[in-house]
Amino acid sequence: MLINAKSGICPEDCGYCSQSRVSEAPIAKYRMLSQEVLVAGAREAWNRKAATYCIVASGRGPSARDLDEVTAAVRQIKQELPMKICACLGLLSDADALRLKEAGVDRYNHNLNTSSDHHASIVTTHSYDDRVRTLGAVKAAGISPCSGFIAGMGESDGQIVDVAEALAELDIDSIPVNFLTPIEGTPLAGLDELDPRRCLKILALLRFMCPSKEIRVAGGREVHLRSLQPLAMFPANAIFIGDYLTTGGQAAEDDYRMIADLGFEIEECAL
């Protein structure tokens, strides 16, 4: 489960994102949430049977104040709950990564988003190599790397294969596979390139290329997989529960029912 810890007010121009500077989508905009609110979100995630709590913030990278709030919250959560904490705060320096590690962050998410040769078509305010460097800082600090991509942004089949190969070569532990939800007011609002079978093929590709890793069905699964959503639980072994950043998700009770109907069990958190 994730919390949108800081919404909008972002200087980046990512074409898919409702929080970017080029977006005209009507979203909530606010600064970093307080330690108290972040901790309350973790308690809610635990009550929903989530093994990992993701603290996600908009922006190019965290300010000193952002890091202060997040690290204080993480320390308190770790004292109260036996759950994994994932942070997603944008580009990191080596020093930022070490601060997060020292506070108790288990995992850091920084998606490649697309292949290296399609990246400039999606965002120009930072490079593909910037993203790879952040993942390097995360790994050097001893934090488990989480990185995935968004399918349906005008990429070719070959570019899907390329980003999957990159994630395998980077030895990413957890791979969220997002399916573009075209949001009105964003540059990619008019795209509609996905159907349930293509989504399943993409998930199967990731399982084939990264056989031992966590493959997580992420944003857009409810929209694009539709009636075939349960089949995604075979190549993947994790999902987000609840809402995403600025788009709604499926009711938690429906997710629990789907998992039970398939004969699967929710794995208990093991740190």
FIMARLUM-330064 format. One record per residue (C-alpha): residue in one letter; x, y, z. Coordinates in steps of 0.02 Angstrom, whole numbers, plus 50000, padded with zeros to 5 digits. Each point is the difference from the previous one (the first is absolute). Layout:
AXYZ...
***
This chain:
M500005000050000L500635017449960I499705017450066N500135015749893A501115009050123K500275015649893S498865004149854G500275010949848I501185015150003C501234990249892P501265008449883E500184984649888D499104998049833C499554981450002G498644998149868Y499014986550091C499915008650170S498575010650066Q501205008050124S501275006749874R500245018149953V499224996949828S498424992050069E498345009150006A499144986050096P498995006150151I500924991450142A500335003950182K501635009350029Y500895000150167R501714999650081M500754985050090L498804992650127S500495000450182Q500804985750095E498364996850090V499004998249839L501314988649922V500004988750153A498104999450001G500074994349819A501154985750048R498774994250132E498625000049869A501104990249880W500334987050135N498144998550036R499734996649813K501244985450008A501325009449899A501754993350031T500825015549925Y499585018350026C500575011749862I500315018450037V499925008949832A500355018449968S499925010749844G501485010749947R501724998249923G500744994450165P499765002250188S500375016250091A500835000050171R498285002550080D499274985649899L501384988450061D499765005850180E498144995649998V500234983549909T501464993750105A499135004750163A498424991049943V500964984649946R500874998650169Q498335000950091I499164987549883K501424987750023Q499795001250189E498134996349986L499744988149855P500924985149925M499795005749820K501135004849855I500175018349955C500265005649821A500395018149958C499785008349830L500625017950009G500805002949829L501845001849958L501194996750145S501785004550043D501114987450086A499775009650164D498104999949982A500004981249973L501074997250155R498825010650107L498534989549944K500954983850035E500495005950174A498185004350038G499444982449957V499375001149820D500024982349929R499655003849817Y500095014949882N498945001749844H500635009449850N499254993949838L500934999849835N498265003449927T500494995149822S501464994649894S501545011149981D499605004349819H498195004850038H500365010050158A500205017049916S498284998149922I499244999150175V501045012350102T501375012749962T500385007750170H501054985250056S500854985849908Y499884981250001D501784999850069D499445011050146R498784986350047V501324986549986R501195010250109T498685001350137L499774981249998G501894998450018A499995011450153V498594989750075K500934983649977A501635007450065A499105005550159G499384982250028I498185003449961S499024987449895P499685007649827C498245000949930S499785005649820G498784996849860F499155008549854I498385006149925A499334990749849G498895008549872M500995016149974G500284998049814E501444987750017S500284985349883D500054981750050G501895000749981Q500105014550121I499004990150128V501284986149981D501415012750017V499385007050166A499704982450066E501804995549954A500635015750087L499074995650160A500724982449995E501775006749973L499815012450143D499474985450112I498455008950063D499154991050145S498225006349975I499265004849832P498355009649993V499174998649829N498845014749970F498755001749858L499725017849944T498415007950064P499785014649879I499565014950110E499095014949925G501125015250003T501634990449973P500954998849834L499644981349987A498145001750034G499504993849827L500964983650001D499044983550004E501194986149948L499664986250125D498814985450011P499924985950130R500984987549895R501435012049966C500115004050185L500114981450043K501354997449868I501025014250077L499854992450174A500484982849933L501535007749915L500575007550165R499794983550091F500984991149863M501435012650003C500045002850189P499474982950067S500525002450181K499425017950025E498435007850070I498885005049855R498645012050058V498445004349900A499885018750031G499045015149935G498694997149867R499704981650032E498155002850036V499785010549842H500944989449874L499914981950060R498145001250033S499204982650011L501704991649976Q500735008250155P500084983650100L501144992449867A501305013250041M500264991750169F500884985349915P501505009149922A500015013250138N500154997150187A499535017150071I498735013849976F499655017250071I498475001050109G498925015550010D500205015949898Y501515005949902L500705017749997T498645009849913T498924985849932G498854988150092G500284981550026Q498924984850029A499144997250168A501114990150118E498624987250030D499974996249812D501874997150001Y499894988250149R498594990449915M500964998649837I501534993250089A498974987450100D499014994449847L501634995849913G500544989350147F501435011650046E500435006650172I500655017050054E501784997950058E500375006750173C501355013250012A501724992850037L501355013150028
***
